Amino acid sequence: MTQHVATRRVVLLVGAALLGFHFLIASLSQAPLSPMKLRYYDAITTYLHPYFTQNWMLFAPDPLTDDRGILARARCGNGNVTPYYDVTTPAIKSAQKSRFFPPRTARLISSTLQQLTQSDPVLSRIRETEKEKKSPVLPLLPIERTSRDEATRFLAQFSMTQMPQVCTDRVVSIQVRVYYHEMPPWSQRHKPVTAGKVSAMDLDWLKAKDLR
């Protein structure tokens, strides 16, 4: 009995330590930009992405105000470029069909899109001020470029797995298009002519052999 109690205590201690480690990493990911965050950014991102990425955009003061997703197309071995394939909608429909145990596929897309565009709040304010003053805008820091390159690569990898039969021969490269549908203001939600603004951003073509 004594050995059983000791084993149980060890298990609880290990579990508490792992849980504490997780919350420490999650908290550090949301902390303001600092030398420690810059130093350990790659390790933090590797641990959290994509299942534990923190996303507070549903809450004030900056709630999510747009619908975003990705399309993808492929360049085949015969040189043909395929039409764009809607990668996001099937993932959302799959989640809606299973309310109690939904697949996390759609979350993979949304969290990676957040990583693609997110920036430290301080840097964002600096860039906005520079734009207003029409001054040279602060370029992306190495840590930001690395984060966006990783997001671009993941979106291309994921898209390739969702359209395996897109080419009759082989897929040579993949390009992802990110779209943003800005929702109309809440006060105008009942007006049928208010559809909101749609914008898109094409990411770089990536070779399929580098994504496997």
Rosetta constraint file for C-alpha pairs under 8 A:
AtomPair CA 1 CA 5 HARMONIC 6.25 0.50
AtomPair CA 2 CA 6 HARMONIC 6.21 0.50
AtomPair CA 3 CA 7 HARMONIC 6.13 0.50
AtomPair CA 4 CA 8 HARMONIC 6.19 0.50
AtomPair CA 5 CA 9 HARMONIC 6.22 0.50
AtomPair CA 6 CA 10 HARMONIC 6.30 0.50
AtomPair CA 7 CA 11 HARMONIC 6.26 0.50
AtomPair CA 8 CA 12 HARMONIC 6.21 0.50
AtomPair CA 9 CA 13 HARMONIC 6.08 0.50
AtomPair CA 10 CA 14 HARMONIC 6.11 0.50
AtomPair CA 11 CA 15 HARMONIC 6.06 0.50
AtomPair CA 12 CA 16 HARMONIC 6.02 0.50
AtomPair CA 13 CA 17 HARMONIC 6.08 0.50
AtomPair CA 14 CA 18 HARMONIC 6.20 0.50
AtomPair CA 15 CA 19 HARMONIC 6.10 0.50
AtomPair CA 16 CA 20 HARMONIC 5.97 0.50
AtomPair CA 17 CA 21 HARMONIC 6.10 0.50
AtomPair CA 18 CA 22 HARMONIC 6.23 0.50
AtomPair CA 19 CA 23 HARMONIC 6.35 0.50
AtomPair CA 20 CA 24 HARMONIC 6.07 0.50
AtomPair CA 21 CA 25 HARMONIC 6.25 0.50
AtomPair CA 22 CA 26 HARMONIC 6.16 0.50
AtomPair CA 23 CA 27 HARMONIC 5.92 0.50
AtomPair CA 24 CA 28 HARMONIC 6.14 0.50
AtomPair CA 25 CA 29 HARMONIC 6.24 0.50
AtomPair CA 25 CA 44 HARMONIC 6.44 0.50
AtomPair CA 26 CA 30 HARMONIC 6.70 0.50
AtomPair CA 26 CA 48 HARMONIC 7.48 0.50
AtomPair CA 26 CA 52 HARMONIC 7.95 0.50
AtomPair CA 26 CA 54 HARMONIC 7.30 0.50
AtomPair CA 27 CA 31 HARMONIC 6.27 0.50
AtomPair CA 28 CA 37 HARMONIC 6.87 0.50
AtomPair CA 29 CA 37 HARMONIC 7.33 0.50
AtomPair CA 29 CA 41 HARMONIC 7.80 0.50
AtomPair CA 29 CA 44 HARMONIC 6.78 0.50
AtomPair CA 29 CA 54 HARMONIC 8.00 0.50
AtomPair CA 30 CA 54 HARMONIC 7.64 0.50
AtomPair CA 31 CA 37 HARMONIC 7.75 0.50
AtomPair CA 32 CA 120 HARMONIC 7.09 0.50
AtomPair CA 32 CA 121 HARMONIC 7.83 0.50
AtomPair CA 33 CA 37 HARMONIC 6.15 0.50
AtomPair CA 33 CA 38 HARMONIC 7.15 0.50
AtomPair CA 33 CA 120 HARMONIC 6.50 0.50
AtomPair CA 33 CA 122 HARMONIC 7.85 0.50
AtomPair CA 34 CA 38 HARMONIC 6.24 0.50
AtomPair CA 35 CA 39 HARMONIC 6.11 0.50
AtomPair CA 36 CA 40 HARMONIC 6.25 0.50
AtomPair CA 37 CA 41 HARMONIC 5.48 0.50
AtomPair CA 38 CA 143 HARMONIC 7.11 0.50
AtomPair CA 40 CA 44 HARMONIC 6.17 0.50
AtomPair CA 41 CA 45 HARMONIC 6.08 0.50
AtomPair CA 41 CA 143 HARMONIC 7.46 0.50
AtomPair CA 42 CA 46 HARMONIC 6.11 0.50
AtomPair CA 43 CA 47 HARMONIC 6.30 0.50
AtomPair CA 44 CA 48 HARMONIC 6.17 0.50
AtomPair CA 45 CA 49 HARMONIC 5.59 0.50
AtomPair CA 47 CA 52 HARMONIC 7.91 0.50
AtomPair CA 48 CA 52 HARMONIC 4.57 0.50
AtomPair CA 48 CA 53 HARMONIC 5.23 0.50
AtomPair CA 49 CA 53 HARMONIC 5.38 0.50
AtomPair CA 49 CA 111 HARMONIC 7.95 0.50
AtomPair CA 49 CA 112 HARMONIC 7.95 0.50
AtomPair CA 50 CA 108 HARMONIC 5.89 0.50
AtomPair CA 50 CA 111 HARMONIC 6.41 0.50
AtomPair CA 50 CA 112 HARMONIC 6.86 0.50
AtomPair CA 51 CA 107 HARMONIC 7.77 0.50
AtomPair CA 51 CA 108 HARMONIC 7.14 0.50
AtomPair CA 53 CA 111 HARMONIC 6.36 0.50
AtomPair CA 55 CA 111 HARMONIC 7.33 0.50
AtomPair CA 55 CA 114 HARMONIC 7.78 0.50
AtomPair CA 56 CA 63 HARMONIC 7.80 0.50
AtomPair CA 57 CA 62 HARMONIC 6.11 0.50
AtomPair CA 57 CA 63 HARMONIC 4.74 0.50
AtomPair CA 57 CA 64 HARMONIC 5.03 0.50
AtomPair CA 58 CA 62 HARMONIC 7.59 0.50
AtomPair CA 58 CA 63 HARMONIC 4.62 0.50
AtomPair CA 58 CA 64 HARMONIC 5.44 0.50
AtomPair CA 59 CA 63 HARMONIC 4.92 0.50
AtomPair CA 59 CA 64 HARMONIC 7.78 0.50
AtomPair CA 65 CA 182 HARMONIC 6.30 0.50
AtomPair CA 65 CA 183 HARMONIC 5.87 0.50
AtomPair CA 66 CA 180 HARMONIC 6.37 0.50
AtomPair CA 66 CA 181 HARMONIC 5.31 0.50
AtomPair CA 66 CA 182 HARMONIC 4.29 0.50
AtomPair CA 66 CA 183 HARMONIC 5.22 0.50
AtomPair CA 67 CA 180 HARMONIC 5.82 0.50
AtomPair CA 67 CA 181 HARMONIC 4.92 0.50
AtomPair CA 67 CA 182 HARMONIC 6.43 0.50
AtomPair CA 67 CA 183 HARMONIC 7.14 0.50
AtomPair CA 68 CA 110 HARMONIC 7.71 0.50
AtomPair CA 68 CA 178 HARMONIC 7.30 0.50
AtomPair CA 68 CA 179 HARMONIC 5.57 0.50
AtomPair CA 68 CA 180 HARMONIC 4.55 0.50
AtomPair CA 68 CA 181 HARMONIC 6.13 0.50
AtomPair CA 69 CA 87 HARMONIC 7.70 0.50
AtomPair CA 69 CA 88 HARMONIC 5.45 0.50
AtomPair CA 69 CA 89 HARMONIC 7.99 0.50
AtomPair CA 69 CA 109 HARMONIC 7.21 0.50
AtomPair CA 69 CA 110 HARMONIC 7.27 0.50
AtomPair CA 69 CA 113 HARMONIC 7.80 0.50
AtomPair CA 69 CA 178 HARMONIC 5.91 0.50
AtomPair CA 69 CA 179 HARMONIC 5.61 0.50
AtomPair CA 69 CA 180 HARMONIC 6.96 0.50
AtomPair CA 70 CA 86 HARMONIC 6.69 0.50
AtomPair CA 70 CA 87 HARMONIC 5.87 0.50
AtomPair CA 70 CA 88 HARMONIC 5.79 0.50
AtomPair CA 70 CA 109 HARMONIC 7.88 0.50
AtomPair CA 70 CA 176 HARMONIC 6.57 0.50
AtomPair CA 70 CA 177 HARMONIC 5.55 0.50
AtomPair CA 70 CA 178 HARMONIC 4.55 0.50
AtomPair CA 70 CA 179 HARMONIC 6.04 0.50
AtomPair CA 71 CA 84 HARMONIC 5.79 0.50
AtomPair CA 71 CA 85 HARMONIC 5.35 0.50
AtomPair CA 71 CA 86 HARMONIC 4.66 0.50
AtomPair CA 71 CA 87 HARMONIC 5.43 0.50
AtomPair CA 71 CA 88 HARMONIC 7.24 0.50
AtomPair CA 71 CA 176 HARMONIC 5.79 0.50
AtomPair CA 71 CA 177 HARMONIC 5.06 0.50
AtomPair CA 71 CA 178 HARMONIC 6.49 0.50
AtomPair CA 71 CA 179 HARMONIC 7.76 0.50
AtomPair CA 72 CA 84 HARMONIC 5.12 0.50
AtomPair CA 72 CA 85 HARMONIC 5.18 0.50
AtomPair CA 72 CA 86 HARMONIC 6.76 0.50
AtomPair CA 72 CA 87 HARMONIC 6.82 0.50
AtomPair CA 72 CA 156 HARMONIC 7.76 0.50
AtomPair CA 72 CA 159 HARMONIC 6.31 0.50
AtomPair CA 72 CA 174 HARMONIC 6.98 0.50
AtomPair CA 72 CA 175 HARMONIC 5.67 0.50
AtomPair CA 72 CA 176 HARMONIC 4.42 0.50
AtomPair CA 72 CA 177 HARMONIC 5.96 0.50
AtomPair CA 73 CA 81 HARMONIC 7.07 0.50
AtomPair CA 73 CA 82 HARMONIC 5.56 0.50
AtomPair CA 73 CA 83 HARMONIC 5.87 0.50
AtomPair CA 73 CA 84 HARMONIC 4.60 0.50
AtomPair CA 73 CA 85 HARMONIC 6.09 0.50
AtomPair CA 73 CA 174 HARMONIC 5.93 0.50
AtomPair CA 73 CA 175 HARMONIC 5.55 0.50
AtomPair CA 73 CA 176 HARMONIC 6.69 0.50
AtomPair CA 74 CA 81 HARMONIC 5.73 0.50
AtomPair CA 74 CA 82 HARMONIC 5.48 0.50
AtomPair CA 74 CA 83 HARMONIC 7.88 0.50
AtomPair CA 74 CA 166 HARMONIC 7.38 0.50
AtomPair CA 74 CA 167 HARMONIC 7.72 0.50
AtomPair CA 74 CA 171 HARMONIC 6.36 0.50
AtomPair CA 74 CA 172 HARMONIC 7.26 0.50
AtomPair CA 74 CA 173 HARMONIC 5.74 0.50
AtomPair CA 74 CA 174 HARMONIC 4.62 0.50
AtomPair CA 74 CA 175 HARMONIC 6.39 0.50
AtomPair CA 75 CA 79 HARMONIC 6.26 0.50
AtomPair CA 75 CA 80 HARMONIC 5.79 0.50
AtomPair CA 75 CA 81 HARMONIC 4.42 0.50
AtomPair CA 75 CA 82 HARMONIC 6.48 0.50
AtomPair CA 75 CA 171 HARMONIC 6.06 0.50
AtomPair CA 75 CA 172 HARMONIC 5.53 0.50
AtomPair CA 75 CA 173 HARMONIC 5.26 0.50
AtomPair CA 75 CA 174 HARMONIC 6.47 0.50
AtomPair CA 76 CA 80 HARMONIC 5.43 0.50
AtomPair CA 76 CA 81 HARMONIC 6.28 0.50
AtomPair CA 76 CA 82 HARMONIC 7.67 0.50
AtomPair CA 76 CA 167 HARMONIC 5.70 0.50
AtomPair CA 76 CA 168 HARMONIC 7.88 0.50
AtomPair CA 76 CA 169 HARMONIC 6.94 0.50
AtomPair CA 76 CA 170 HARMONIC 5.64 0.50
AtomPair CA 76 CA 171 HARMONIC 4.63 0.50
AtomPair CA 76 CA 172 HARMONIC 5.29 0.50
AtomPair CA 76 CA 173 HARMONIC 7.26 0.50
AtomPair CA 77 CA 167 HARMONIC 7.94 0.50
AtomPair CA 77 CA 169 HARMONIC 6.19 0.50
AtomPair CA 77 CA 170 HARMONIC 5.32 0.50
AtomPair CA 77 CA 171 HARMONIC 6.10 0.50
AtomPair CA 77 CA 172 HARMONIC 5.73 0.50
AtomPair CA 78 CA 169 HARMONIC 7.49 0.50
AtomPair CA 82 CA 166 HARMONIC 7.37 0.50
AtomPair CA 82 CA 167 HARMONIC 7.78 0.50
AtomPair CA 85 CA 163 HARMONIC 7.78 0.50
AtomPair CA 86 CA 90 HARMONIC 7.57 0.50
AtomPair CA 87 CA 91 HARMONIC 7.12 0.50
AtomPair CA 87 CA 159 HARMONIC 6.42 0.50
AtomPair CA 87 CA 162 HARMONIC 6.90 0.50
AtomPair CA 88 CA 92 HARMONIC 6.38 0.50
AtomPair CA 88 CA 106 HARMONIC 6.78 0.50
AtomPair CA 88 CA 109 HARMONIC 7.29 0.50
AtomPair CA 89 CA 93 HARMONIC 6.18 0.50
AtomPair CA 90 CA 94 HARMONIC 6.06 0.50
AtomPair CA 91 CA 95 HARMONIC 6.38 0.50
AtomPair CA 91 CA 105 HARMONIC 5.80 0.50
AtomPair CA 91 CA 106 HARMONIC 5.06 0.50
AtomPair CA 92 CA 96 HARMONIC 6.23 0.50
AtomPair CA 92 CA 106 HARMONIC 5.69 0.50
AtomPair CA 93 CA 97 HARMONIC 6.29 0.50
AtomPair CA 94 CA 98 HARMONIC 6.91 0.50
AtomPair CA 94 CA 102 HARMONIC 7.33 0.50
AtomPair CA 94 CA 103 HARMONIC 7.13 0.50
AtomPair CA 95 CA 99 HARMONIC 6.72 0.50
AtomPair CA 95 CA 102 HARMONIC 4.65 0.50
AtomPair CA 95 CA 103 HARMONIC 5.65 0.50
AtomPair CA 95 CA 104 HARMONIC 7.43 0.50
AtomPair CA 95 CA 105 HARMONIC 7.88 0.50
AtomPair CA 95 CA 106 HARMONIC 7.29 0.50
AtomPair CA 96 CA 102 HARMONIC 7.17 0.50
AtomPair CA 97 CA 102 HARMONIC 7.51 0.50
AtomPair CA 98 CA 102 HARMONIC 4.77 0.50
AtomPair CA 98 CA 103 HARMONIC 7.75 0.50
AtomPair CA 104 CA 108 HARMONIC 6.52 0.50
AtomPair CA 105 CA 109 HARMONIC 6.90 0.50
AtomPair CA 106 CA 110 HARMONIC 6.36 0.50
AtomPair CA 107 CA 111 HARMONIC 5.84 0.50
AtomPair CA 108 CA 112 HARMONIC 6.16 0.50
AtomPair CA 109 CA 113 HARMONIC 6.15 0.50
AtomPair CA 109 CA 155 HARMONIC 7.21 0.50
AtomPair CA 110 CA 114 HARMONIC 6.27 0.50
AtomPair CA 111 CA 115 HARMONIC 6.37 0.50
AtomPair CA 112 CA 116 HARMONIC 6.15 0.50
AtomPair CA 112 CA 151 HARMONIC 5.62 0.50
AtomPair CA 112 CA 154 HARMONIC 7.65 0.50
AtomPair CA 112 CA 155 HARMONIC 7.26 0.50
AtomPair CA 113 CA 117 HARMONIC 6.55 0.50
AtomPair CA 113 CA 151 HARMONIC 7.20 0.50
AtomPair CA 114 CA 118 HARMONIC 5.66 0.50
AtomPair CA 115 CA 147 HARMONIC 6.71 0.50
AtomPair CA 115 CA 148 HARMONIC 6.65 0.50
AtomPair CA 115 CA 151 HARMONIC 6.31 0.50
AtomPair CA 116 CA 147 HARMONIC 6.98 0.50
AtomPair CA 116 CA 148 HARMONIC 4.78 0.50
AtomPair CA 116 CA 149 HARMONIC 8.00 0.50
AtomPair CA 116 CA 151 HARMONIC 5.49 0.50
AtomPair CA 116 CA 152 HARMONIC 7.12 0.50
AtomPair CA 117 CA 148 HARMONIC 7.36 0.50
AtomPair CA 119 CA 123 HARMONIC 6.83 0.50
AtomPair CA 119 CA 124 HARMONIC 6.33 0.50
AtomPair CA 119 CA 144 HARMONIC 7.14 0.50
AtomPair CA 120 CA 124 HARMONIC 6.19 0.50
AtomPair CA 121 CA 125 HARMONIC 6.20 0.50
AtomPair CA 122 CA 126 HARMONIC 6.29 0.50
AtomPair CA 123 CA 127 HARMONIC 6.20 0.50
AtomPair CA 124 CA 128 HARMONIC 6.15 0.50
AtomPair CA 125 CA 129 HARMONIC 6.13 0.50
AtomPair CA 126 CA 130 HARMONIC 6.22 0.50
AtomPair CA 126 CA 138 HARMONIC 7.67 0.50
AtomPair CA 127 CA 131 HARMONIC 6.17 0.50
AtomPair CA 127 CA 137 HARMONIC 5.64 0.50
AtomPair CA 127 CA 138 HARMONIC 6.05 0.50
AtomPair CA 128 CA 132 HARMONIC 6.27 0.50
AtomPair CA 129 CA 133 HARMONIC 6.24 0.50
AtomPair CA 130 CA 134 HARMONIC 5.90 0.50
AtomPair CA 130 CA 135 HARMONIC 4.98 0.50
AtomPair CA 130 CA 136 HARMONIC 6.54 0.50
AtomPair CA 130 CA 137 HARMONIC 5.61 0.50
AtomPair CA 130 CA 138 HARMONIC 7.82 0.50
AtomPair CA 131 CA 135 HARMONIC 6.11 0.50
AtomPair CA 131 CA 136 HARMONIC 7.59 0.50
AtomPair CA 131 CA 137 HARMONIC 6.53 0.50
AtomPair CA 140 CA 144 HARMONIC 5.81 0.50
AtomPair CA 140 CA 145 HARMONIC 6.20 0.50
AtomPair CA 141 CA 145 HARMONIC 6.32 0.50
AtomPair CA 142 CA 146 HARMONIC 6.10 0.50
AtomPair CA 143 CA 147 HARMONIC 6.27 0.50
AtomPair CA 144 CA 148 HARMONIC 6.25 0.50
AtomPair CA 145 CA 149 HARMONIC 6.03 0.50
AtomPair CA 146 CA 150 HARMONIC 6.18 0.50
AtomPair CA 147 CA 151 HARMONIC 6.31 0.50
AtomPair CA 148 CA 152 HARMONIC 6.10 0.50
AtomPair CA 149 CA 153 HARMONIC 6.19 0.50
AtomPair CA 150 CA 154 HARMONIC 6.18 0.50
AtomPair CA 151 CA 155 HARMONIC 6.17 0.50
AtomPair CA 152 CA 156 HARMONIC 6.32 0.50
AtomPair CA 152 CA 203 HARMONIC 6.96 0.50
AtomPair CA 152 CA 204 HARMONIC 7.96 0.50
AtomPair CA 153 CA 157 HARMONIC 6.17 0.50
AtomPair CA 153 CA 206 HARMONIC 7.59 0.50
AtomPair CA 153 CA 211 HARMONIC 7.20 0.50
AtomPair CA 154 CA 158 HARMONIC 6.03 0.50
AtomPair CA 155 CA 159 HARMONIC 6.01 0.50
AtomPair CA 155 CA 176 HARMONIC 7.07 0.50
AtomPair CA 156 CA 160 HARMONIC 6.18 0.50
AtomPair CA 156 CA 174 HARMONIC 6.17 0.50
AtomPair CA 156 CA 175 HARMONIC 6.67 0.50
AtomPair CA 156 CA 176 HARMONIC 6.16 0.50
AtomPair CA 156 CA 206 HARMONIC 7.27 0.50
AtomPair CA 156 CA 211 HARMONIC 7.51 0.50
AtomPair CA 157 CA 161 HARMONIC 6.62 0.50
AtomPair CA 157 CA 211 HARMONIC 5.64 0.50
AtomPair CA 157 CA 212 HARMONIC 7.44 0.50
AtomPair CA 158 CA 162 HARMONIC 6.59 0.50
AtomPair CA 159 CA 163 HARMONIC 6.65 0.50
AtomPair CA 159 CA 176 HARMONIC 7.69 0.50
AtomPair CA 160 CA 164 HARMONIC 6.33 0.50
AtomPair CA 160 CA 174 HARMONIC 7.11 0.50
AtomPair CA 166 CA 171 HARMONIC 7.81 0.50
AtomPair CA 167 CA 171 HARMONIC 6.10 0.50
AtomPair CA 171 CA 208 HARMONIC 6.43 0.50
AtomPair CA 172 CA 207 HARMONIC 6.00 0.50
AtomPair CA 172 CA 208 HARMONIC 5.36 0.50
AtomPair CA 172 CA 209 HARMONIC 7.39 0.50
AtomPair CA 173 CA 205 HARMONIC 6.32 0.50
AtomPair CA 173 CA 206 HARMONIC 5.37 0.50
AtomPair CA 173 CA 207 HARMONIC 4.18 0.50
AtomPair CA 173 CA 208 HARMONIC 4.70 0.50
AtomPair CA 173 CA 209 HARMONIC 7.93 0.50
AtomPair CA 174 CA 205 HARMONIC 5.52 0.50
AtomPair CA 174 CA 206 HARMONIC 5.41 0.50
AtomPair CA 174 CA 207 HARMONIC 6.47 0.50
AtomPair CA 174 CA 208 HARMONIC 6.46 0.50
AtomPair CA 175 CA 202 HARMONIC 7.42 0.50
AtomPair CA 175 CA 203 HARMONIC 6.30 0.50
AtomPair CA 175 CA 204 HARMONIC 6.13 0.50
AtomPair CA 175 CA 205 HARMONIC 4.52 0.50
AtomPair CA 175 CA 206 HARMONIC 6.46 0.50
AtomPair CA 176 CA 202 HARMONIC 6.16 0.50
AtomPair CA 176 CA 203 HARMONIC 5.49 0.50
AtomPair CA 176 CA 204 HARMONIC 7.43 0.50
AtomPair CA 176 CA 205 HARMONIC 7.55 0.50
AtomPair CA 177 CA 200 HARMONIC 6.65 0.50
AtomPair CA 177 CA 201 HARMONIC 5.68 0.50
AtomPair CA 177 CA 202 HARMONIC 4.40 0.50
AtomPair CA 177 CA 203 HARMONIC 6.03 0.50
AtomPair CA 178 CA 200 HARMONIC 5.50 0.50
AtomPair CA 178 CA 201 HARMONIC 5.15 0.50
AtomPair CA 178 CA 202 HARMONIC 6.30 0.50
AtomPair CA 178 CA 203 HARMONIC 7.55 0.50
AtomPair CA 179 CA 198 HARMONIC 7.05 0.50
AtomPair CA 179 CA 199 HARMONIC 5.75 0.50
AtomPair CA 179 CA 200 HARMONIC 4.23 0.50
AtomPair CA 179 CA 201 HARMONIC 6.41 0.50
AtomPair CA 180 CA 198 HARMONIC 5.61 0.50
AtomPair CA 180 CA 199 HARMONIC 5.27 0.50
AtomPair CA 180 CA 200 HARMONIC 6.12 0.50
AtomPair CA 181 CA 196 HARMONIC 6.54 0.50
AtomPair CA 181 CA 197 HARMONIC 5.75 0.50
AtomPair CA 181 CA 198 HARMONIC 4.40 0.50
AtomPair CA 181 CA 199 HARMONIC 6.58 0.50
AtomPair CA 182 CA 196 HARMONIC 5.30 0.50
AtomPair CA 182 CA 197 HARMONIC 5.18 0.50
AtomPair CA 182 CA 198 HARMONIC 6.26 0.50
AtomPair CA 183 CA 195 HARMONIC 7.33 0.50
AtomPair CA 183 CA 196 HARMONIC 5.07 0.50
AtomPair CA 183 CA 197 HARMONIC 7.28 0.50
AtomPair CA 184 CA 188 HARMONIC 6.34 0.50
AtomPair CA 184 CA 189 HARMONIC 6.38 0.50
AtomPair CA 184 CA 194 HARMONIC 6.40 0.50
AtomPair CA 184 CA 195 HARMONIC 6.67 0.50
AtomPair CA 184 CA 196 HARMONIC 5.05 0.50
AtomPair CA 185 CA 189 HARMONIC 6.48 0.50
AtomPair CA 188 CA 194 HARMONIC 7.06 0.50
AtomPair CA 189 CA 194 HARMONIC 7.39 0.50
AtomPair CA 206 CA 210 HARMONIC 7.41 0.50
AtomPair CA 206 CA 211 HARMONIC 7.65 0.50
AtomPair CA 207 CA 211 HARMONIC 6.80 0.50
AtomPair CA 208 CA 212 HARMONIC 6.71 0.50
